[in-house]
Amino acid sequence: MLYYMIFLFCLISGTISEDTKSPRIVIVGAGASGIAAAAKLLENDFQNLIILEAENRIGGRVNTVKFDEYAVDLGAQWIHGEKGNVAYELVAPLNITDHSKPMNDEVYTSTGELIDTRITKNITDTYLTYFETTAKFTGDKCQRSVGECIEHKLKDCFKKFPELNETLQEQLLWLFNMMQIGFDPADSWYDIAAKAYSEYSICEGDQAMNWRDRGYGTILDVLMKKFPNPEEELPVLNKTILNAEVTKVDYSSEDNSVKVTTLDGKEYIADHVIMTPSLGVLKAQYETLFNPPLPELKIKAIKGLGFGNACKIFLAFNDTWFNAKKTNNAGFRILWTKEEREKLDSNPKTRWMSYALGFFFVEHKPRLLYVWVSGKGARLIDDVTDEEIFDQTVQMLNNMLSKDYNVTRPTAMIRSKWYQNKHFRGTYSFQSIETIKTNSSALQLSEPIIKMGKPVILFGGEATNKHYYSTVHGAIGSGWREAERLISLYDKINSTNKSPMTK
């Protein structure tokens, strides 16, 4: 009888040990966060996992594609900072990135008048200095929106230049509005909470580190250890199922398992699900995606955090007419008058154009220019055809620069289209006035759903990163965070389940 009891104890102990070594994990989304989580888990011998990816590719909002003879990024493009930036720390030893150069850009009216660079540089420096120190500003206005804070600072700067009439001042305010919503993708700088800058952490160092002839997609290969040594590659891709759009995450089971259902009707049973879709997807689908419904605090965070849009249009040329002198100019910013904006806004096909920030050079890709379209414009542009956008962009370029440059016609165009894609619904998160009003936070969004003391639904993605939201390094960090949560959990379980007889 004693031997039977010992045998039974060992059998049970062995079964528990085996289960705790191989929990069933489903990761929803193969973006930077999902890939980072999977790689970290696989490195720690969690083999029983799959990634369900709705798109036909991995990467999420990291999307490097071939255009002309170059690799271009339709999504994330620059590494923002060095110190404390996990993306930079991963690639720094590999010698595949390049520091940005000190650059100035020229500012033109939409009809081709170059604004005195002495004025534009002074105002831009004022804006950037303010932007870098926003958290230090106090006072009534700065407790509200970034727009209200910055606008009065810029108006004070305008007073230094009597040649700036009211029309030019209004044009410049719109330009800096577009620049700001390029950083925080709201519809207007009045929608961005100034208080948010006390939480966001800027990594010290170069804020526009580029990838030379590569693109940000390289970070995925580095995470999976596919680069630089392919023989060390982790089996992340083998664990990934593409075109697998998740339609239901059911965590109602009494045995604490989670059933994940995809659009094609397939079901996956998991002990833990790591959710890494964009905040835009969660906003659109949280009511139908989860059973039972998410806790109220989670819903409040999803609704309260801001999530917006940005668009890039890349143009290829046969020559480098825009940089014949090989200067360090960054490109050409556009000034739109209020009347021009109102006229463009009256036509659904042209409404996006006044949100175009300008035409800019692409590092290490000398025959390319890109147009950055901010905020609301990046949402409106999704309803315009490629042919129409091409013609509008060429016309805009000619109107701006043909007086001073020998403008040639682009040979090709490619653009991003994030808002209309139901697998993204936009680009990246920000803290809005609503975020502050509802006391919502990335921390709330990141909290897992716990059942019987275990996290059954975990949340990753850039929007869940309190200090590095809106960035790839924030997304990677969040994926590692959730992987470590599970690794730590099973380390404790395995430690508790160890029998003295097996020590």
Secondary structure, DSSP 8 states (H G I E B T S, - for coil): -HHHHHHHHHHHHHHHHHHHHS--EEEE--BHHHHHHHHHHHHTT--SEEEE-SSSSSBTT--EEEETTEEEESS---B--STT-HHHHHHGGGT--B-------EEEETTS-B--HHHHHHHHHHHHHHHHTGGG--SSGGGSBHHHHHHHHHHHHHTT-TT--HHHHHHHHHHHHHHHHHHS--SSGGGBBGGGGGT----SS-TTBB-TTS-TTHHHHHHTT-SS-GGG--TTGGGEESS--EEEEE---TTS-EEEEETTS-EEEESEEEE---HHHHHHHHHHHEES---HHHHHHHHHSEE--EEEEEEE-SS-GGGTT-----EEEEE--HHHHHHHHTSTTTTTGGGEEEEEE-TT-TTEEEEEEEHHHHHHGGGS-HHHHHHHHHHHHHHHHTTTS-----SEEEE---SS-TTTSSS-EE-BHHHHHTT--HHHHH--EEETTEEEEEE-SGGG-TTTTTSHHHHHHHHHHHHHHHHHHHHHHHHHH--GGG-
